Every structure is written in C-alpha cells, then in structure tokens.
Amino acid sequence: MITEELKKIIERYKASKVFKPSFAYDVFSLFTSKGNKENFHSDIIANLLNPNSHFNKSNSTNPDKSKYLKLFVKFVNEDFNLAINFDEHYAETKVKEEFTINLGDGTKGRIDILIEGEKHCIIIENKMNDAPDTIRQLPKYYETMKMDYIVDAIIYLPKDDKKKPNKADWKPEENDAIKKILNILPAYKKGNGKNLVDGWLKPCIEATKDEDCKRILQQYSEHIIKLYEESVDESSIWDLYNYVVKNGGLELNDANKEIYEEMKHKIPEVLTKWLYYDFRDKVDDVWVDNSKKYHLCHLRMLGNEDCRIDIYSSLEIFDVYVFYLMDKSRDIPCASLHSLLVEKHPKYGYHKTFDFKDYSGLVKWVENLVKEMKTIYASASSDN
C-alpha cells in the first residue's frame, strides 16, 4: 500500500513531465553530456548580451545590435524595481566574460559576466551549474568594482529559485550595501515570469526576425527548462532514495507501480550526480558518466591520472576503486592509507564496497581517503 509520503514524492516527479519540447533533439546537451561545463551558460548569455558578438553581428535582420541587451535591462528594471538608464549609461557597452579583477586581499577574482557602460556596470554571477560561492564572493566583487564604477545591479543567476547567495561570511555593512542592488534571477521557475527564460529569452525570441537566430534562442530556452525539470526529477528521486533507505524496498501493485519503477531505476544515476556535487570542490577534477552500461563518478587528484577514485553506483552497492601511483612502477607503501582499503583488485587497483543504502558512509569514507592521499603525496614530494 502506498503511503502519503511516497505518494507526494511520485506526484512531484510526475508534475515535472508536463513540458513538451518543440525540437526532437536538444543540441545544447552535446556540450554538457559529461559533467557540467562551468562556462557553458556564461558563453551563451554573454554572446547574446554583447552587441559586438558574432551572434549579433551575423543577424542581418537586426539593425540594432544592442536589442537583446536592451531587453535584458528592461526586464531587470521592471522585475526588480531598478532604474538603470540604458541610453545614458550603456549606449556604448562592452560585455566581458570571465573578467579578472584584483581583490583587496591580494588575490584575484573572476566575474562571470560584466556589462560595462560609461562609469556604470552590471555584474552577473552565473550559478546555473550549482557552483558554491567562494568566501565573501559578491562583497569582494562589489568593493573592487565600485572603486571605478557605479554598480547598478548584481544579478545572481542560479538554475532555480532554491539556491541563494551564501551570506554567512558577509559583514553587516556589506550586506546593507549590497542588498539594494542584489537580485536573484533563477534561470527558470514554473508558473513565474520572474526568470531568465520567461522574462528575457522569450521576449528576445518575439523580437527576432531572423529564423536561424530564433531557433537558437528557442532551443536554448528549452534547454534551460529541461535542466530545471531534471533538477526537479533529481530532487524527487533523491527523496525516493531516502524513503527506500528508511522503509526498505517496496513492491507496488497499484496505478503508481510503473512510475515508481521508473524512478527507482534512476536512483543510481542521481546518486552519481550527487557525488559530483559533493566532491567537485574537494578534488582537482571530477566528471560523471551515466551511460547505459554503468553509472560512474570519476575523481582525479593532484593533477595525476594515476591518482584517482572511481565510484560505480547501482541499486545494490557502491563499488569504489582507488588508483594511487606516484609513478608508473610502484605503489605508495603507506599503512595509514592501506588501512582505509579492504583489498587490492588484481586489475582495478584497491577496491572497497558500500551498501546501496549507505551513501553518507561512502561520502565520509571517500572524504577521509582524499585527505589522506593528499597528505601522503605532500609528504612524499617534500622528501624527494
């Protein structure tokens, strides 16, 4: 018998399946198939905003190369109650991507997209790939840019409306200074026009006469909606995983059986993505491969392909293979490292398994292993 808790999880998953794309194939998925490409969305958005980009210059039916930029400023003015004067301050505009700035603490920062006008600017911080905020990220950007510009707006761009700026390390005076110009703009939110797709991309499509450009904008809009739906799917399936962990496996025989089985078989894929989110800031490189054959999260450390952890997820176990070679010929003889491992596989390196229900135990173990491997490498390097 289905419980109310499980019924809600299934209904939320089913509700995300309403959208029907206009195009048979999402060409933008070619560029995001393995892991998340951090600059992918910034590249596209900056090109649309930039009057001097190839996209705008090649649009022969659009004599106003600032059209999309004007529509963006119009949108944020109306939806966030701003008063940005485009004609006076942004008639001559430069749109810069990955703009490097010298921060006050002696380090460097990179603004994802900077819209630079005449002594005025707009900062866009792209978080569509769920990247975490760095320490005092937005205050540092604001303090640096305000030395030479009037910062008209900081646009914080997450995939959906769940993610917010991390203000835990902000000073009270920083929060006071920024809150008037900080605007959280989700890429998409169902039933709410206050998002990038409904508020900006759709007006751009309506204003575009060139059919090629129109199709590109339509496909990108649908790609963002698809990402939003995948996020809802992942959240629902993660909830189902925790439900199964708590209540055990279920065999449903009612009308929900088919959709439940579909969701259940997506759990390994979602767990693999969750591993990506958990470890992308703890190792040098991480990517996922959710092919039909397996669900793999690959962690690489210390700039060395021979120093890596491969985690395979299934509905029964997590298979973990650890490769740790200082060079091509020998293992590191370290008792503290080996004590974390169970056995050495003759072909695939050190091997350990975790029960399917023990995701938290897996993550904690891998975190400790990563720390230990880094410590061993630092010690070995200093001895050489």
C-alpha positions as CSV (number, residue, x, y, z in Angstrom):
1,M,0.0,0.0,0.0
2,I,1.3,3.4,-0.9
3,T,1.9,5.9,1.9
4,E,1.1,9.6,1.7
5,E,4.8,10.5,1.9
6,L,5.6,8.2,-1.1
7,K,2.5,9.4,-3.0
8,K,3.7,13.1,-2.7
9,I,7.2,12.1,-4.0
10,I,5.7,10.4,-7.0
11,E,3.2,13.2,-7.8
12,R,6.0,15.8,-7.7
13,Y,8.0,13.7,-10.1
14,K,5.0,13.3,-12.5
15,A,4.3,17.0,-12.4
16,S,7.8,17.8,-13.8
17,K,6.9,15.8,-17.0
18,V,4.4,18.2,-18.4
19,F,6.7,20.3,-20.7
20,K,6.9,19.1,-24.3
21,P,9.9,20.4,-26.2
22,S,9.4,21.8,-29.8
23,F,12.6,20.2,-31.0
24,A,13.3,16.5,-31.3
25,Y,16.9,16.8,-30.2
26,D,18.5,19.1,-27.7
27,V,21.7,20.2,-29.5
28,F,23.0,22.0,-26.4
29,S,23.1,18.7,-24.5
30,L,26.2,17.9,-26.7
31,F,28.2,20.4,-24.7
32,T,27.0,19.3,-21.2
33,S,27.0,15.5,-21.5
34,K,29.9,14.7,-19.2
35,G,29.8,16.7,-16.0
36,N,28.9,20.3,-16.0
37,K,30.8,22.8,-18.2
38,E,31.3,25.7,-15.9
39,N,31.4,28.4,-18.6
40,F,28.9,26.9,-20.9
41,H,25.9,29.2,-20.0
42,S,28.1,32.2,-19.5
43,D,29.4,31.8,-23.0
44,I,25.9,31.8,-24.5
45,I,24.4,34.6,-22.3
46,A,27.4,36.9,-22.8
47,N,27.2,36.4,-26.6
48,L,23.5,37.3,-26.6
49,L,24.1,40.4,-24.5
50,N,27.3,41.6,-26.3
51,P,26.4,44.0,-29.2
52,N,29.7,43.1,-30.8
53,S,29.4,39.4,-30.7
54,H,29.4,37.2,-33.8
55,F,25.8,36.2,-33.0
56,N,24.5,39.8,-33.1
57,K,26.7,40.9,-36.0
58,S,25.6,38.0,-38.1
59,N,21.9,38.7,-37.6
60,S,21.2,40.5,-40.8
61,T,17.6,41.3,-39.9
62,N,18.5,43.0,-36.7
63,P,20.0,46.5,-37.3
64,D,20.0,47.2,-33.6
65,K,22.9,45.0,-32.3
66,S,22.0,46.0,-28.7
67,K,18.5,44.7,-28.9
68,Y,19.0,41.7,-26.6
69,L,21.0,43.8,-24.1
70,K,18.2,46.5,-24.0
71,L,15.6,43.8,-23.4
72,F,17.7,42.4,-20.6
73,V,18.0,45.8,-18.9
74,K,14.3,46.5,-19.5
75,F,13.5,43.1,-17.8
76,V,15.6,43.6,-14.7
77,N,14.4,47.2,-14.3
78,E,10.7,46.1,-14.4
79,D,11.0,42.9,-12.4
80,F,13.5,44.1,-9.7
81,N,12.3,47.7,-9.5
82,L,15.6,49.2,-10.7
83,A,16.2,52.4,-12.6
84,I,19.1,51.6,-14.9
85,N,19.3,54.3,-17.6
86,F,20.4,52.4,-20.7
87,D,20.6,55.4,-23.1
88,E,22.6,57.5,-20.7
89,H,25.0,54.9,-19.2
90,Y,25.1,51.9,-21.6
91,A,24.8,53.3,-25.1
92,E,28.4,52.3,-25.5
93,T,28.7,48.9,-23.9
94,K,31.4,46.2,-23.5
95,V,30.3,42.8,-22.3
96,K,33.2,40.9,-20.8
97,E,33.2,37.3,-19.8
98,E,35.5,35.8,-17.0
99,F,36.6,39.3,-16.2
100,T,39.7,39.2,-13.9
101,I,39.9,41.7,-11.1
102,N,42.4,42.3,-8.3
103,L,40.7,41.8,-5.0
104,G,41.5,43.8,-1.8
105,D,43.1,40.8,-0.1
106,G,45.8,40.3,-2.7
107,T,44.0,37.5,-4.6
108,K,42.3,37.6,-8.0
109,G,38.6,37.1,-8.8
110,R,36.8,36.5,-12.0
111,I,33.4,38.0,-12.7
112,D,31.4,35.6,-14.9
113,I,29.8,38.4,-17.0
114,L,30.5,42.1,-16.7
115,I,28.3,44.6,-18.5
116,E,30.5,47.7,-18.7
117,G,29.0,51.0,-19.6
118,E,30.1,54.6,-19.1
119,K,31.3,54.6,-15.5
120,H,28.4,52.2,-14.7
121,C,28.4,48.4,-14.6
122,I,26.2,45.3,-14.1
123,I,27.7,42.2,-12.5
124,I,26.2,38.8,-13.5
125,E,27.3,35.8,-11.3
126,N,26.3,32.6,-13.0
127,K,25.4,29.8,-10.7
128,M,23.4,27.7,-13.2
129,N,25.8,24.8,-12.6
130,D,25.2,25.0,-8.8
131,A,28.8,26.1,-8.1
132,P,29.2,27.2,-4.5
133,D,30.1,30.7,-3.5
134,T,33.7,31.5,-2.7
135,I,34.5,33.3,0.6
136,R,32.7,36.7,0.5
137,Q,32.5,36.4,-3.2
138,L,29.9,39.1,-4.0
139,P,31.1,41.6,-1.4
140,K,34.6,41.3,-2.9
141,Y,33.4,41.9,-6.4
142,Y,31.3,44.8,-5.3
143,E,34.0,46.5,-3.3
144,T,36.5,46.2,-6.2
145,M,34.2,47.4,-8.9
146,K,32.8,50.3,-7.0
147,M,36.2,51.9,-6.9
148,D,35.9,52.7,-10.7
149,Y,32.2,52.3,-11.4
150,I,28.7,52.8,-10.1
151,V,27.4,49.2,-9.7
152,D,23.8,49.4,-10.9
153,A,23.0,45.7,-10.2
154,I,24.4,42.4,-9.2
155,I,22.4,39.6,-10.9
156,Y,22.8,36.2,-9.1
157,L,21.8,33.6,-11.7
158,P,21.0,30.1,-10.2
159,K,19.4,27.2,-12.1
160,D,16.2,27.5,-10.0
161,D,14.9,29.6,-7.0
162,K,16.2,27.2,-4.4
163,K,19.8,28.4,-4.4
164,K,20.6,31.7,-2.7
165,P,23.9,33.7,-2.1
166,N,25.8,32.4,0.9
167,K,25.9,35.4,3.2
168,A,27.3,33.6,6.2
169,D,30.7,35.3,6.0
170,W,29.4,38.7,4.9
171,K,29.9,41.7,7.2
172,P,26.8,43.5,8.3
173,E,27.8,46.7,6.4
174,E,28.5,44.6,3.3
175,N,25.0,43.1,3.4
176,D,23.5,46.6,3.9
177,A,25.4,48.0,0.9
178,I,24.6,45.1,-1.5
179,K,21.1,44.2,-0.7
180,K,19.6,47.1,-2.6
181,I,21.3,46.0,-5.9
182,L,21.4,42.3,-5.4
183,N,18.8,40.5,-7.5
184,I,18.3,36.7,-7.5
185,L,17.2,35.7,-11.0
186,P,16.5,32.0,-11.4
187,A,17.1,30.6,-14.9
188,Y,13.6,29.1,-14.8
189,K,10.7,28.7,-12.4
190,K,7.5,27.1,-13.4
191,G,4.5,29.4,-13.2
192,N,6.5,32.5,-12.6
193,G,7.6,35.1,-15.2
194,K,10.4,36.3,-13.0
195,N,13.0,34.1,-14.5
196,L,15.6,34.3,-17.3
197,V,13.5,32.2,-19.8
198,D,10.1,34.0,-19.4
199,G,11.4,37.4,-18.6
200,W,14.2,37.8,-21.1
201,L,14.7,34.9,-23.6
202,K,11.1,34.7,-24.7
203,P,10.9,38.5,-25.4
204,C,14.2,38.0,-27.4
205,I,12.5,35.3,-29.4
206,E,9.5,37.5,-30.1
207,A,11.7,40.4,-31.2
208,T,13.8,38.3,-33.5
209,K,13.0,38.1,-37.2
210,D,16.0,36.0,-38.3
211,E,14.7,32.4,-38.3
212,D,18.1,30.9,-37.5
213,C,18.6,33.1,-34.5
214,K,15.1,32.5,-33.4
215,R,15.6,28.7,-33.4
216,I,18.8,29.1,-31.4
217,L,17.0,31.2,-28.8
218,Q,14.1,28.7,-28.7
219,Q,16.4,25.7,-28.3
220,Y,18.4,27.4,-25.6
221,S,15.2,28.3,-23.7
222,E,14.0,24.8,-23.9
223,H,17.4,23.5,-22.8
224,I,17.1,25.6,-19.6
225,I,13.6,24.3,-19.0
226,K,14.9,20.8,-19.4
227,L,17.6,21.5,-16.9
228,Y,15.0,22.8,-14.5
229,E,12.9,19.7,-14.9
230,E,15.9,17.4,-14.4
231,S,16.6,19.3,-11.2
232,V,13.1,18.6,-10.0
233,D,13.5,15.0,-11.1
234,E,16.8,14.6,-9.2
235,S,15.2,16.1,-6.1
236,S,12.3,13.8,-6.2
237,I,14.5,10.7,-6.9
238,W,16.8,11.7,-4.0
239,D,13.7,11.9,-1.8
240,L,12.7,8.4,-3.0
241,Y,16.2,7.1,-2.3
242,N,16.0,8.4,1.3
243,Y,12.5,6.9,1.6
244,V,13.7,3.5,0.4
245,V,16.7,3.7,2.8
246,K,14.3,4.4,5.7
247,N,11.5,2.0,4.7
248,G,13.1,-0.7,2.6
249,G,12.4,-1.8,-0.9
250,L,8.8,-1.7,-2.0
251,E,6.7,-3.6,-4.5
252,L,3.7,-1.5,-5.6
253,N,0.8,-3.1,-7.3
254,D,-1.4,-0.1,-7.8
255,A,-1.6,2.6,-10.5
256,N,1.8,4.0,-9.3
257,K,3.8,0.9,-9.9
258,E,5.1,1.8,-13.4
259,I,6.2,5.4,-12.4
260,Y,7.7,4.1,-9.2
261,E,9.8,1.5,-11.0
262,E,10.9,4.2,-13.5
263,M,12.0,6.5,-10.6
264,K,13.7,3.6,-8.7
265,H,15.9,2.7,-11.6
266,K,17.0,6.3,-11.9
267,I,18.4,6.3,-8.4
268,P,22.0,5.2,-9.3
269,E,22.2,8.0,-12.0
270,V,21.1,10.6,-9.4
271,L,23.4,9.3,-6.7
272,T,26.3,9.6,-9.2
273,K,25.4,13.3,-9.9
274,W,25.2,13.9,-6.1
275,L,28.7,12.6,-5.8
276,Y,29.7,15.1,-8.4
277,Y,28.2,17.9,-6.3
278,D,29.8,16.6,-3.1
279,F,33.3,16.3,-4.4
280,R,33.8,18.9,-7.2
281,D,35.4,21.4,-4.7
282,K,37.5,18.7,-2.9
283,V,39.5,17.3,-5.9
284,D,41.2,18.6,-9.0
285,D,38.8,17.2,-11.5
286,V,35.5,15.3,-11.4
287,W,33.2,14.0,-14.1
288,V,30.3,11.6,-14.4
289,D,29.4,9.0,-17.0
290,N,25.8,7.9,-16.8
291,S,25.8,5.6,-19.8
292,K,23.5,2.7,-20.2
293,K,26.3,0.3,-19.1
294,Y,27.2,1.9,-15.8
295,H,27.0,5.0,-13.5
296,L,30.4,6.3,-12.8
297,C,31.8,9.2,-10.8
298,H,35.5,9.8,-11.5
299,L,37.6,11.8,-9.1
300,R,41.1,12.8,-10.1
301,M,43.6,14.4,-7.7
302,L,47.0,16.1,-7.6
303,G,47.0,16.6,-11.4
304,N,47.7,12.9,-11.9
305,E,45.6,10.4,-13.8
306,D,47.2,7.7,-11.7
307,C,45.9,9.2,-8.5
308,R,42.1,8.8,-8.8
309,I,39.0,7.3,-7.3
310,D,36.3,5.7,-9.4
311,I,32.9,5.2,-7.8
312,Y,30.3,3.0,-9.6
313,S,26.6,3.2,-8.3
314,S,24.0,0.6,-8.6
315,L,20.7,-0.4,-6.9
316,E,22.7,-2.9,-4.7
317,I,26.1,-1.5,-3.9
318,F,28.7,1.3,-4.5
319,D,31.9,-0.1,-6.0
320,V,34.9,2.0,-5.2
321,Y,38.2,1.5,-7.0
322,V,41.3,3.5,-5.8
323,F,44.3,4.1,-8.0
324,Y,47.3,5.7,-6.3
325,L,50.7,5.6,-8.0
326,M,53.5,8.1,-7.5
327,D,54.9,6.9,-10.8
328,K,54.2,4.1,-13.3
329,S,56.1,1.4,-11.4
330,R,55.2,1.4,-7.7
331,D,52.5,1.9,-5.1
332,I,53.0,4.1,-2.1
333,P,53.7,1.8,0.9
334,C,51.7,3.6,3.5
335,A,50.0,1.7,6.3
336,S,47.6,4.5,7.1
337,L,46.3,4.6,3.5
338,H,46.1,0.9,3.1
339,S,44.2,0.6,6.4
340,L,41.3,2.5,4.7
341,L,41.1,0.0,2.0
342,V,39.9,-3.6,2.0
343,E,41.6,-5.4,-0.8
344,K,43.8,-4.9,-3.8
345,H,42.0,-5.9,-7.0
346,P,44.4,-7.6,-9.5
347,K,43.3,-5.4,-12.3
348,Y,41.5,-2.4,-11.0
349,G,43.6,-1.2,-8.0
350,Y,42.4,-1.0,-4.4
351,H,38.7,-1.9,-4.0
352,K,36.0,-1.3,-1.4
353,T,32.2,-1.7,-1.5
354,F,29.4,0.1,0.3
355,D,25.8,-0.9,0.7
356,F,23.4,0.9,-1.6
357,K,21.7,2.5,1.4
358,D,25.0,3.9,2.9
359,Y,25.5,7.0,0.8
360,S,26.5,9.1,3.8
361,G,29.1,6.5,4.9
362,L,30.5,6.3,1.4
363,V,30.9,10.1,1.2
364,K,32.6,10.3,4.6
365,W,35.0,7.5,3.8
366,V,36.0,9.0,0.4
367,E,36.5,12.4,2.0
368,N,38.9,10.9,4.5
369,L,40.6,9.0,1.8
370,V,41.1,12.1,-0.3
371,K,42.6,13.9,2.7
372,E,44.9,11.0,3.4
373,M,46.1,10.7,-0.2
374,K,46.8,14.4,-0.4
375,T,48.8,14.2,2.8
376,I,50.8,11.3,1.6
377,Y,51.6,13.0,-1.7
378,A,52.7,16.2,0.0
379,S,55.0,14.3,2.4
380,A,56.4,12.2,-0.4
381,S,57.0,15.2,-2.6
382,S,58.8,17.1,0.2
383,D,61.1,14.1,0.8
384,N,62.2,14.0,-2.9
